[in-house]
Amino acid sequence: MWKRKEIAVNSSSVVDLKAELFRKKEEFEREKLRTGSSTLRAVSNKPIKKPPKNKGVEQRARQDEEEIQTLSSTLESSWVALQRKAKLYDKLVDEGGTGEDEKDEEALVDFLQKSLTDSDLPAPSPDIEDVGEDTWVEAVDEFGRTRIVRKDDVSKLGLRFIKEGEAGGNGENEQGPSLVSDDMRREMEREQWEKEAREALASGHYDSRRENRTMGVGFYQFSQDDEERRKQMEELKDMRNETLESRTRAARMKDARKDKLDERKRLLKERAAKRRKVINGESEGAGALAGDNDGSEKGDGDELRDVVSDFLQGIRKQLE
């Protein structure tokens, strides 16, 4: 039997062991307080590998930096150019640039036109617009529609003025309604209406220009002058008679063509009847043979074809 080896333990070794155990407990407590874990993790002796780098990251970063530098330089140059243009614009506005020198020709903005505002532009003179033969006025046509035409064309087109003051030919009549009161204007309108009503009663003829309704495309407006009205009515009657004559002529031609076709049909029927009589007589004399029957059937077919061909030829001749 083996003998167990006895370890010599003395008091000093026991004290050292207790001291080492106490020291390890203190380290454990400190580590637990620092990490908040009740267990100690074993520290690995393996070296920590660095994460792999993405390929092309450095190159892309350099490109981004170059683009940022280029963009910043472009923005800076644009800002400098805008500042220079702003100073040039302020200078031209202060000096009243004319655009005749080379610097003004290089500019893309008409600074002289831009410096003018609506308040600086001269107001249009009403006397210049109203006076003259080319004045545009509002008038009403026979259907009650408002139109803008030249003053000289109002009477030619058979229109009526909307405003009484526009019917005058001089500048005093045009400016008159603007200088009178509302009561006087209403009185003038009433007098004008009475005048038109008296003229309508005196003439005794219908005037569609006083109507606001639409008369339609077939409506014909006669003149208020008796002589001119008589001429217009005679022309209208002549046109009506000519239309009736043309219709009658067309109806006669149609009836004549129809009669000719009917006569042609009658002749064809008579010819077909004669042929049938001849064919029937020959068939009775020959006897009731099968061959004769076949010949008669063929004769009927030929007869029918002849009748149809003659009828078509007659129609062609009539059309020609």
C-alpha positions in Angstrom: 0.0 0.0 0.0 1.0 3.5 -0.8 1.6 5.8 2.0 0.0 9.2 1.7 2.4 12.0 1.6 1.9 14.2 4.4 2.2 18.0 3.8 3.8 19.9 6.5 1.4 22.6 7.5 2.5 25.1 10.0 0.8 28.2 11.4 2.5 30.6 9.1 1.3 28.8 5.9 -2.3 28.8 7.3 -2.1 32.5 7.9 -0.8 33.1 4.4 -3.6 31.0 2.9 -6.3 32.9 4.8 -4.8 36.2 3.7 -4.8 35.1 0.0 -8.4 34.0 0.3 -9.5 37.2 1.9 -7.8 39.2 -0.8 -9.5 37.2 -3.6 -12.9 37.8 -1.9 -12.3 41.5 -1.8 -11.4 41.5 -5.5 -14.6 39.6 -6.3 -16.7 42.1 -4.4 -15.2 45.1 -6.1 -15.7 43.5 -9.6 -19.3 42.6 -8.7 -20.0 46.2 -7.7 -18.3 47.6 -10.9 -20.1 45.3 -13.4 -23.3 44.5 -11.5 -22.8 40.8 -12.1 -22.6 38.1 -9.4 -20.3 35.9 -11.4 -16.8 36.6 -12.7 -16.2 36.2 -16.4 -13.1 34.5 -17.6 -10.8 36.8 -19.5 -9.9 35.3 -22.8 -6.3 35.5 -23.9 -7.2 35.4 -27.6 -6.5 38.6 -29.5 -9.5 40.6 -30.6 -9.9 40.8 -34.4 -10.6 44.2 -35.9 -13.8 44.4 -38.0 -13.2 44.3 -41.7 -13.3 47.6 -43.5 -15.7 48.3 -46.4 -14.0 48.5 -49.7 -13.9 51.9 -51.4 -15.0 53.9 -48.3 -11.9 56.0 -48.3 -12.2 56.7 -52.0 -15.8 57.7 -51.7 -15.0 59.9 -48.7 -12.4 61.7 -50.8 -14.8 62.2 -53.6 -17.4 63.6 -51.3 -14.9 66.1 -49.9 -13.9 67.1 -53.4 -17.6 67.7 -54.4 -18.2 69.7 -51.3 -15.3 71.9 -52.0 -16.4 72.3 -55.7 -19.9 73.2 -54.7 -18.8 75.6 -52.0 -16.5 77.3 -54.6 -19.4 77.5 -57.1 -21.8 79.0 -54.6 -19.2 81.5 -53.5 -18.6 82.6 -57.1 -22.3 82.9 -57.7 -22.7 85.0 -54.6 -19.9 87.2 -55.7 -21.5 87.6 -59.2 -24.9 88.4 -57.6 -23.3 91.0 -55.4 -21.6 92.6 -58.4 -24.8 92.7 -60.4 -26.7 94.2 -57.5 -24.2 97.0 -57.1 -24.3 97.6 -60.9 -28.1 97.7 -60.8 -28.2 100.1 -57.9 -25.7 102.3 -59.7 -27.8 102.3 -62.9 -30.9 103.1 -61.1 -29.3 106.0 -59.2 -27.7 107.4 -62.4 -30.6 106.7 -64.7 -28.9 104.2 -67.1 -29.7 104.7 -70.7 -28.4 101.4 -72.1 -26.3 103.1 -74.7 -22.8 102.2 -73.5 -21.2 98.8 -73.6 -21.9 97.9 -70.0 -25.6 98.5 -70.5 -25.6 96.4 -73.6 -24.0 93.5 -71.7 -26.7 93.5 -69.1 -29.6 91.1 -69.5 -32.2 93.3 -67.8 -33.7 96.5 -69.1 -32.9 98.6 -66.1 -34.5 101.7 -67.5 -37.8 99.9 -68.1 -37.6 98.1 -64.7 -37.1 101.3 -62.8 -40.3 102.8 -64.2 -43.4 102.1 -62.1 -47.1 102.4 -62.8 -47.2 105.7 -61.0 -44.4 107.1 -63.2 -46.2 106.3 -66.4 -48.4 109.1 -67.9 -52.1 108.5 -67.6 -54.0 108.2 -70.9 -55.8 111.3 -71.9 -59.6 110.7 -72.3 -59.8 113.4 -75.0 -57.3 111.6 -77.2 -59.2 108.3 -76.9 -62.7 109.7 -77.4 -62.1 112.1 -80.2 -61.6 110.8 -83.7 -63.3 108.5 -86.2 -61.6 105.3 -84.8 -63.4 105.4 -81.5 -64.7 102.0 -80.2 -68.1 102.1 -78.7 -70.6 99.5 -77.3 -73.7 98.9 -79.4 -76.6 96.4 -79.5 -77.5 94.3 -82.5 -81.0 93.1 -83.6 -80.7 90.1 -81.3 -80.0 92.1 -78.2 -76.3 91.2 -78.1 -73.8 93.8 -77.0 -70.9 94.3 -79.5 -67.9 96.6 -79.5 -67.5 98.2 -82.9 -66.2 101.5 -84.3 -68.5 104.4 -84.1 -68.6 104.9 -87.9 -69.8 101.2 -88.3 -72.8 101.5 -86.0 -75.1 102.9 -88.6 -73.8 100.7 -91.4 -74.4 97.5 -89.4 -77.8 98.6 -88.2 -76.8 98.7 -84.5 -78.0 100.9 -81.7 -75.9 102.8 -79.2 -76.1 101.8 -75.5 -75.4 105.2 -74.2 -77.1 108.3 -75.6 -74.0 110.4 -75.3 -72.1 108.1 -77.8 -74.5 108.9 -80.6 -73.2 112.5 -81.0 -70.4 113.3 -83.4 -68.5 115.9 -81.4 -66.6 115.9 -78.2 -69.2 118.1 -76.3 -71.9 115.5 -76.8 -69.6 112.7 -75.7 -68.7 114.5 -72.5 -72.2 115.7 -71.8 -73.7 112.7 -69.9 -70.7 112.7 -67.5 -71.5 116.3 -66.5 -75.2 116.0 -65.9 -77.1 114.5 -62.9 -78.9 111.2 -62.8 -82.3 112.8 -63.0 -81.3 114.7 -66.2 -79.8 111.5 -67.7 -83.0 109.6 -67.0 -85.0 112.4 -68.6 -82.8 112.3 -71.7 -83.3 108.5 -71.9 -87.0 108.9 -71.5 -87.1 111.5 -74.3 -85.1 109.3 -76.5 -87.4 106.3 -75.9 -90.4 108.4 -76.7 -88.8 109.6 -79.9 -88.1 106.0 -81.0 -91.6 104.9 -80.0 -93.1 107.8 -82.1 -91.0 106.8 -85.1 -92.1 103.2 -84.7 -95.7 104.2 -84.7 -95.3 106.6 -87.6 -93.6 104.0 -89.8 -96.2 101.3 -89.1 -93.6 98.5 -89.9 -92.2 95.9 -87.6 -88.7 96.6 -86.4 -86.9 93.5 -84.9 -84.1 95.7 -83.5 -86.4 96.5 -80.6 -86.7 92.9 -79.8 -84.4 91.0 -77.4 -85.5 87.6 -78.6 -83.8 85.5 -81.3 -85.7 85.5 -84.5 -84.0 82.5 -86.0 -82.0 81.9 -89.2 -85.0 82.2 -91.5 -86.0 85.7 -90.3 -85.6 88.5 -92.8 -85.5 92.1 -91.6 -87.1 94.5 -94.1 -86.2 98.1 -94.3 -88.3 100.8 -92.6 -88.2 102.9 -95.8 -91.2 102.2 -97.9 -89.4 102.3 -101.3 -86.5 100.1 -100.1 -89.0 97.8 -98.3 -91.0 97.3 -101.6 -87.8 96.4 -103.5 -86.8 93.9 -100.9 -90.2 92.2 -100.9 -90.2 92.0 -104.7 -86.7 90.4 -104.6 -87.9 87.9 -102.0 -91.0 87.1 -104.1 -88.8 86.5 -107.2 -86.5 84.2 -105.3 -89.6 82.3 -104.0 -91.0 81.9 -107.5 -87.7 80.7 -108.9 -87.5 78.1 -106.1 -91.0 76.9 -106.9 -90.2 76.6 -110.6 -87.1 74.6 -110.0 -89.0 72.3 -107.7 -91.8 71.8 -110.3 -89.2 71.2 -113.1 -87.5 68.5 -110.9 -90.8 66.8 -110.2 -91.7 66.7 -113.9 -88.4 65.2 -114.8 -88.8 62.6 -112.2 -92.3 61.7 -113.4 -91.1 61.5 -117.0 -88.3 59.0 -116.0 -90.8 57.0 -114.1 -93.2 56.8 -117.1 -90.4 55.7 -119.4 -89.4 52.9 -117.0 -93.0 51.8 -116.7 -93.3 51.7 -120.5 -90.1 49.7 -120.7 -91.3 47.2 -118.2 -94.6 46.8 -120.0 -92.8 46.1 -123.3 -90.6 43.5 -121.7 -93.5 41.7 -120.1 -95.3 41.6 -123.5 -92.2 40.2 -125.2 -91.8 37.6 -122.5 -95.5 36.6 -122.8 -95.1 36.1 -126.6 -92.1 33.9 -126.1 -93.9 31.8 -123.5 -96.7 31.3 -126.0 -94.3 30.2 -128.7 -92.5 27.8 -126.4 -95.7 26.3 -125.1 -97.0 25.7 -128.7 -93.8 23.9 -129.7 -93.8 21.8 -126.6 -97.5 20.7 -127.2 -96.7 19.7 -130.8 -93.6 17.7 -129.9 -95.3 15.6 -127.2 -94.7 15.0 -123.6 -91.2 13.5 -123.9 -88.5 13.7 -121.3 -86.1 15.3 -123.7 -88.7 17.9 -124.7 -89.4 18.7 -121.1 -85.7 19.3 -120.6 -85.6 21.6 -123.6 -88.6 23.5 -122.3 -87.0 24.0 -118.9 -83.9 25.3 -120.6 -86.0 27.6 -122.9 -87.7 29.1 -119.8 -84.3 29.8 -118.2 -83.0 31.4 -121.4 -86.2 33.5 -121.7 -85.8 34.7 -118.1 -82.2 35.7 -118.7 -83.1 37.6 -121.9 -85.8 39.5 -120.1 -83.5 40.5 -117.2 -80.7 41.5 -119.6 -83.2 43.6 -121.7 -84.5 45.3 -118.6 -81.0 46.2 -117.4 -80.0 47.5 -120.8 -83.1 49.7 -120.8 -82.2 51.1 -117.3 -78.6 51.9 -118.5 -80.0 53.8 -121.5 -82.3 55.8 -119.4 -79.5 56.7 -117.0 -77.2 57.7 -119.8 
